[in-house]
């Protein structure tokens, strides 16, 4: 959560952006899950228990090994690109003694906030 934010006691009453669960890629026309980060995600209009159950099922599907690519080698000068419109990403933990330098570049695109 953002600094100073108070976790909601009822996720259905939480604040934050709303967006569709499934989005259509504007170039390929393919559908992709567009999942928010847990644990304060909620599917608007659903009872909390049903929202949690569906989100659990969607996260389990999206993070199934058949859909995951693991980067195993890190070399100085590597560049890694992905399309946030159809890919989720996460890093694995690493020792704080290991050097890590990363630069992030974002390219402007369409907004789904409030869609």
KELUMVO-516507 format. One line per 8 residues: their letters; for each residue x, y, z of C-alpha. Coordinates in Angstrom, 2 decimals. Each point is the difference from the previous one (the first is absolute). Example, Ala and Ser with C-alpha at 12.3 -4.5 7.8 and 13.67 -1.06 7.14 Angstrom:
! residues 2
as) 12.30 -4.50 7.80 ~ 1.37 3.44 -0.66 .
! end
This chain:
! residues 115
xxxxxxxx) 0.00 0.00 0.00 ~ 1.05 3.57 -0.52 ~ 1.64 1.77 2.91 ~ -2.64 1.41 2.34 ~ -2.79 -2.17 -1.42 ~ -2.20 -1.83 2.47 ~ -0.92 -3.58 -0.91 ~ -3.78 -0.36 -0.29 .
xxxxxxxx) -1.69 -2.32 2.47 ~ -2.44 -0.86 -2.81 ~ 1.63 -0.33 -3.44 ~ -3.27 0.94 -1.69 ~ 0.33 3.45 1.57 ~ 3.62 0.58 -0.97 ~ 1.11 2.94 -2.10 ~ 2.16 -0.10 -3.07 .
xxxxxxxx) -0.31 -0.30 -3.74 ~ -2.54 -2.26 -1.67 ~ 0.67 -1.81 -3.22 ~ -1.36 -2.96 -1.94 ~ 1.07 -3.55 0.91 ~ 0.50 -0.86 -3.65 ~ 1.36 2.39 -2.56 ~ 0.36 -0.22 -3.74 .
xxxxxxxx) 3.42 0.75 -1.44 ~ -0.47 2.96 -2.37 ~ 2.36 -1.44 -2.63 ~ -0.54 -3.77 0.08 ~ -3.64 -0.03 1.14 ~ 0.85 -2.81 2.45 ~ -1.51 -0.06 3.47 ~ 2.19 -0.01 3.10 .
xxxxxxxx) -0.63 -0.04 3.72 ~ 0.66 3.38 1.56 ~ 0.39 -0.85 3.66 ~ 0.71 2.45 2.78 ~ 2.41 -0.74 2.79 ~ -1.30 -1.94 2.96 ~ -0.94 0.08 2.90 ~ -2.33 3.02 -0.34 .
xxxxxxxx) -1.41 -0.80 -3.45 ~ -3.74 -0.38 -0.31 ~ -2.42 -0.70 -2.86 ~ -2.53 2.81 0.14 ~ -3.57 -1.09 0.58 ~ 0.87 -3.49 1.25 ~ -0.45 -1.19 3.57 ~ 3.46 0.06 1.60 .
xxxxxxxx) 0.20 -3.81 0.36 ~ -0.87 -0.52 -3.69 ~ 2.45 2.70 -1.07 ~ 2.78 -1.64 2.04 ~ -0.78 -3.46 -1.40 ~ -0.01 1.22 -3.61 ~ 3.17 2.07 0.46 ~ 1.72 -3.01 1.62 .
xxxxxxxx) -0.96 -2.15 -2.99 ~ 1.13 2.64 -2.51 ~ 3.35 0.52 1.76 ~ 0.55 -3.76 0.17 ~ -0.67 -0.24 -3.73 ~ 2.12 3.01 -0.94 ~ 2.97 -1.18 2.06 ~ -0.13 -3.63 -1.12 .
xxxxxxxx) 3.43 -1.26 -1.07 ~ -1.15 -0.40 -3.61 ~ -0.32 3.80 -0.28 ~ 3.19 1.00 1.81 ~ 3.35 0.87 -1.51 ~ 2.87 0.17 2.48 ~ 3.02 2.08 -0.78 ~ 2.93 -2.00 1.32 .
xxxxxxxx) 3.08 1.90 -1.13 ~ 0.72 3.64 0.77 ~ 2.83 1.67 -1.85 ~ 1.13 3.64 0.08 ~ -1.55 1.83 -2.94 ~ -3.02 -2.30 -0.33 ~ -3.21 1.65 -1.16 ~ -3.34 -1.53 0.82 .
xxxxxxxx) -3.23 1.24 -1.60 ~ -3.59 -1.09 0.49 ~ -3.41 1.28 -0.91 ~ -1.91 0.86 3.19 ~ -3.23 -0.25 -1.97 ~ 0.30 -3.80 -0.10 ~ 2.74 -1.09 2.42 ~ 0.38 -0.02 3.76 .
xxxxxxxx) 3.46 0.26 1.46 ~ 1.68 -0.52 3.33 ~ 3.50 -0.39 1.25 ~ 1.28 -2.68 2.30 ~ 1.67 1.00 3.22 ~ 3.75 0.51 0.10 ~ 2.58 0.66 2.70 ~ 0.28 3.65 0.97 .
xxxxxxxx) 3.77 -0.37 -0.39 ~ -0.42 -0.69 -3.74 ~ 0.26 3.07 -2.20 ~ -3.08 0.81 -2.04 ~ -0.40 2.89 -2.38 ~ -3.15 0.35 -2.02 ~ -1.34 2.83 -2.12 ~ -3.68 0.14 -0.86 .
xxxxxxxx) -1.41 1.55 -3.14 ~ -3.72 0.29 -0.66 ~ -1.60 0.71 -3.33 ~ -3.28 1.90 0.05 ~ -3.09 -1.88 -1.10 ~ -3.70 -0.29 0.55 ~ -1.47 0.24 3.50 ~ -2.39 -2.54 1.48 .
xxx) -0.47 1.81 3.30 ~ -3.69 0.65 0.35 ~ -0.80 -2.15 -3.04 .
! end
